[in-house]
Amino acid sequence: MAIDVDTPEGKAFKNLARMLHERRTGRAGGRIWDLESTKTSDLRPGLDLLHDYRRGDPPLSKVHAGWKPYVRQFVRTGRLNIADLLICSTRNRMDLRDFRTSAADDELGDAEARKIMRASGLTIVATDVHDYFLSYGDGYTMTTPPAKSGEPAIITAEDPRFTITADDPVTGRPKYGYKAFRDDWDSADLAYVFFPGGVVRRAIKKGRTTFTTGTFRFDKSGWEWDDTYGSNGSQTMPGGRFPIVHFENERGVGEFEEHLDTLNRINDKIFNEWWISKIQAFRQRAVKNLPDTDEATGEEIDYTDMFTASPDEMWQVPGDVEFWESTAIDVGPIVTSIQKDLERLAAAKSQPLHTITPDAANGSAEGASLMREEHLYKVGNRIARVNPRWAETMSLAFAFQGDSERADVTQIEGIWGPIQRYSLEAQADFLSKVGDKLPLEAIWTDILQYAPAEVPNLRTLRGRDLLFAARQAALAAPPAPPAPAAGQ
């Protein structure tokens, strides 16, 4: 059935498709976000542009039109993927390990939650969600109900370049949702539209794609509601729950989104350093006082192939001839300037400097400690932002499985790995000072930094060691003296 954009469902489909397109391209209301714009705009750079920076392919510097065939390949080599360093150094410390729920009387995590995590590969899913969240300012999870009774719900990470939600301005929770992608197998564009009350409809457009250079743009012609999807063309999530959870970063922006000018400046200086060094590989040379004609014959002298640079060449010139060679340009100030820009960027992002420039590893221990401390605070802030959203995600998974007791979102808490990893030397030092004052489980999780899920196995291994030690002690003990006979 063709989509009527004048109906409430058709209007929602159209508006969500437009929102996704404009979010990807950086457009809104006829305006477009532009790196070269001189105006202050409330528009954000499009996700496609941020994606280019994230994968190390930012826009190339503009060059003269006539130089493009010769210079463009060199401009590409002057780029450093700093955005990736900014994201990974934070993302790698956001280690989601387990969940506690109201039904599990165990501080070490809920075994049922662990089943869902294993079925969904949540270790990787969480990494992807955090990557989207940090890179683009938004990330999404989608929870799919079990296909059969007794099977776990499946949690997936959704790319914000293909997924978007319209959030309730009062609660901040998604009211409508939209996910679009190209199905190359069936040569069709597909879009899933999520409505209040957990209703889901699927739209399809066969044949020519509406994805232009990777960006989905709504074109109402050819789109139809897929009446074969679910019952009467729609499905309803169990309990009427909305299956998408929106993760939003601080101020709703990505980690490097507000620093694109700095990234461009650093890349431009790196290119200048590389280009100056390249063009100086062969210095400019000149010869002074060369005669134009041969004094003996009076004929004009052709110097075209005379001064060939070769190991077996010998040049013979008049005595008053002088050779001149240009001096090299010192690229040291450019290298220093690049280093200073990296330091400013690290300070602006509370980033340990050694994560984006290895030379900083030789800096003072106190300075490195201060920068690492600020970075740890930032990681803690990001974990605090995503933790409630992971609780909502697990609540959906339990609700879709029919486990209403564990689905209580107020009783779900994520268990995270340590933000800072201790060295073996630091762990040994802690144990020597406080090891006899803490419970054994606290030593395992807080000092030795084992995951809570590993504690039961550690208990078993510890029990075996104690039993073995007791048996060895019993075998090594001297035999007891015989008891005296009766009457003696």
Secondary structure as UniProt FT lines:
FT   TURN            5..6
FT   HELIX           8..25
FT   STRAND          27..28
FT   TURN            29..30
FT   STRAND          31..32
FT   TURN            35..36
FT   HELIX           47..54
FT   TURN            55..56
FT   HELIX           65..67
FT   HELIX           68..76
FT   TURN            77..78
FT   HELIX           82..91
FT   TURN            92..93
FT   STRAND          96..100
FT   TURN            102..103
FT   TURN            107..108
FT   HELIX           111..120
FT   HELIX           122..136
FT   STRAND          138..144
FT   TURN            149..150
FT   STRAND          154..158
FT   TURN            160..162
FT   STRAND          163..167
FT   TURN            169..171
FT   STRAND          174..183
FT   TURN            184..187
FT   STRAND          188..195
FT   TURN            196..198
FT   STRAND          199..206
FT   STRAND          211..212
FT   TURN            213..214
FT   STRAND          215..216
FT   TURN            221..222
FT   STRAND          224..225
FT   TURN            227..228
FT   TURN            232..233
FT   STRAND          234..236
FT   HELIX           238..240
FT   STRAND          244..248
FT   HELIX           250..252
FT   TURN            255..256
FT   HELIX           257..259
FT   HELIX           260..279
FT   STRAND          285..288
FT   TURN            295..297
FT   TURN            304..306
FT   TURN            311..312
FT   TURN            319..320
FT   STRAND          322..325
FT   HELIX           332..348
FT   TURN            349..350
FT   HELIX           353..355
FT   HELIX           358..362
FT   HELIX           365..400
FT   TURN            401..402
FT   TURN            404..407
FT   HELIX           409..411
FT   STRAND          413..416
FT   HELIX           424..434
FT   TURN            435..437
FT   HELIX           440..442
FT   HELIX           443..447
FT   HELIX           452..454
FT   HELIX           455..476
FT   TURN            486..487
//
